[in-house]
């Protein structure tokens, strides 16, 4: 079974996938930490969603931000304390980044809510679906026939249509999305199509640092690229094929497998 995380790792560096699969057999705490932080971000979004019910059209921006922020700080503290107790190496800088991202999202959301309430002359409760569609969160989805499995951050369901959404804390490109993010979306799209017997034509990548959601069109070329990469991943993970890669100063210098890779 090929995991979508292994596809992403292959796109970052095939040799890193090879070493992690066949040489470094230790438990990957970094992955577990990333999962816990992703859950926290989704929970924060859910809190903002619930707080939005209390927003009224006559409120100003500051009042809206204050309501959307209710219970955010104590929840972040209690959750990060729990993660620290798991000894996964959570750093204060990561906690500060989560807090900054959460309040940036609150400011952007407050502006959009105020504008929408003014134009539509409705309280926030009546327009919540515009901001928070019916969704499945952290949805584990797999296809045994295709041999693919992954945990989708969010699947939005609008008018019977399914849209995969992934949350990214990385810096986005100037336009569009990174190749690995597009391939990840294609993988989730195909799994959703099989799971729910539907067609998926577009997915979204949310780059949280700039509060921007960017579409990914599921065209034939993108799907073909996904299947090509899946074959390469299978060769590495199942057939132990050693990949040939070009060194990248930017990637190699900060890679935890740098010493192992040089010896190999």
N, C-alpha and C positions, 0 to 999 in steps of 0.2 A: 504494500500500500504506500503510495507516494503522498507525502504531506505537502500542503501548500507552503509551509514554512521552509521545507527543503528546496522547493522551487525558488523561493525568494533568496535563500542562502546561495544557491547555485548561480543566480543572476548577479549576486554581489561578488562571489568568487568561487568557481568550481572546486579549486583546491581546498578551500575552507570546508566545503561540504564533504570532500573526500576524507580529510583529516578528522573531522568531527564524527563521521560515520564509522571509520575503520581504525583510527589510531587513538583518538582521545575518547575513551569510554567512560569518563567520569560524568557525573550528573551535571547538567547544564543549569546552574543557578541563575544565570543571566536571562535565560528564556523564561523561567518561572517568575522572576521579578517583572519582566516585561508583561507577562500575562496579568499579574496582580495590578500593575499600574494601569493597564488597559481597562480592567474591570472598574477601577476607581474612576477613571474618566467617564465611563458610561454611566456609572451611578451618579456622578455629579450632574451630567446632562439630564438624568431622570429627575433629580431634585429641582433643577431649574424648571423643568416641565411642570412639576407639581406646584411650584410656587407661582407659576404664571396664572394659575386659576384665580388668584387673589387680586390680580391687576385690573384696575378700572380705567376707563377711557379718559377721565378727568385728571388722572395723576400726571405729574411731570416726570422728566427723565430720572431725576435723582430718587424720587419715590419708587419708581419702577425698578431701578437698580437695587435699591434697598430690599424690596420684597423678593426679587429673584435671588438675592444673596442669602436669604434666611437659611440657617442650618448648614451652610456650605463649610464654614471654617471648622466647627466641631466635628463634622463628618470626615473631613480631610484628616484632621488630627487623629481621630480614633482609628481610622483605617490605616494610616501610615504607621501608627504605633503598633498595630497588629502585624503589619508587614515587617517592621523592624524586629519584632519578636520571632519571626520566621528565619532571621539571620540570612537574608538574601542580599545583603550589601547595599541597602537603600541609603542614599546619601542626601544630606540636607539640600544640596543644590537641586536634586531631582524633585524634592518636595516643594521648594520655592518655585520651580518651573511649573509644576502642576497648579499651584495657587495662582501664579501670574496668568497662566493659560485660561483657568476657570473664570477669573474676573475680566479678562479681555473678552471672553465669549459672552459674559453677562452684559458688558457695556454694548457690544454689537447687537445682541438680542434685544436689549432695552430700546435701542434706537429704532430697530425694525418694528418692534411691537407698537411703539408710540406712533410711528408713521402709519402703520396699518390700521390702528384703532381710529386715528384721525380721518383717514380716507374713507373707511367703511362705516364709521360711526357706530362701532360695536365695542363691547368690553372684550378683554383678552380671552375670556373663557369661550367666547363664541367663535374665535378664529384660531384656536390652538392647533387644529389640524394643518394649518398653513405652515406652522413652525415645527411641529412634532407629529408626523404621520404615524399611523399604526405601524408598529415595528416589532421584529424579533431581535433580541439582543444576544450577543455571544452565542450564536447558533452553530452547533456542531453539525456538519453536514458531510456525507460521504456517498460514494458510488462504488460498490464492490466490482461491478462490471468494468468500470474504467480504472479502478484501482487508485482512486484519489480521495483525499480527506482533508478537511480544513475547518477552522473555527472562524466564522464570519462575524466581524464586529457588530454589524447591524444589517438587517434586511427590512427595508421599508416597503409597505404594502399600500398602494394608492390605486383606487378604482380597479382592484383585481390584478394590478401589475406589480411585479416584484423587482426591487432595485437593491443590489448589494451596495453597501457603504463601508469603507474602511477608514479608520482614523489614523492619521500620520502626524508624528511630532517632528518630522524631518523638515528641512528647508525645501520648499517647492522649486521647480524650475520656473523660468520667467513666464513660459506658456505651457499649457497642458499639464501632463503628469509625467513622472519618471517612468521609464520602460518597465522596471520591475513592479511598479504599482499598477500599471495597465495590465500586465500579465496576471497579477494576483486577482484583479477584477474579473478577467476572462475566466479564470479557474472557478471563482465563486459563481459566475453566471452560468457556467455549464452544470455545476452541481445543483444549482437552484432549478434549472430547467428539468433535470432528471428527477429531483425530489418532488417538485410541485406540478410537474407535467405542464409547463408553461414556456413561453419564450421570453428571454431577457435581451433587450436591445441596448440598454445603457446601464452603467453603474456609476458610482461617485466616489471620489477620494477627497476627504476633508483634511486639508493641511491646517492644523490647529494653530500654528504659530502666527498665521496671518488671517485666520478666520475665513478661509476661502474653500468653497466646495467646487470641485472641478469634475466635469463629466468624462466618462470613458465610453466610447461607442464600441459595441461588440461586433466588429466587422470580421470578414472572413480571414483577412491577413493576421489579425490579432489572435484569433482562435488557432490558426495554423502555427503561429509562433509558439503558442502555449504547448501544443502537442509535440513540436520539435524539442522544446526544452524538457518536457516530461520524459522523452526518450533518452535524452542525455543524462537526466537525473537517475533514471533507472539503471543506466549503464554504470554509473558511479556507485550507487547505493546497493544494487543487487549483484552486479557483475564485477564489482571492485575495479572498474577501469580507472586508471590514473589519468586525470586530465592534464592537458598542456595549457598553461596559462602564462600570460605576460605579467611581469611584476609591475605593480603600481605603487609608486612612492607614497602617495597619499593614503592608500588602503593598507599597504603592507606594514608601514611604520606603526600603526595603531592596532594591528591585528594581534590577538592573544596567542595565535598559533605561529607567529613569525619565526621563532627559534626552531620549532618542530619542522616547519616548511623548509627552512634552509638546510636542515640536516637531511631531510628527505630528498 
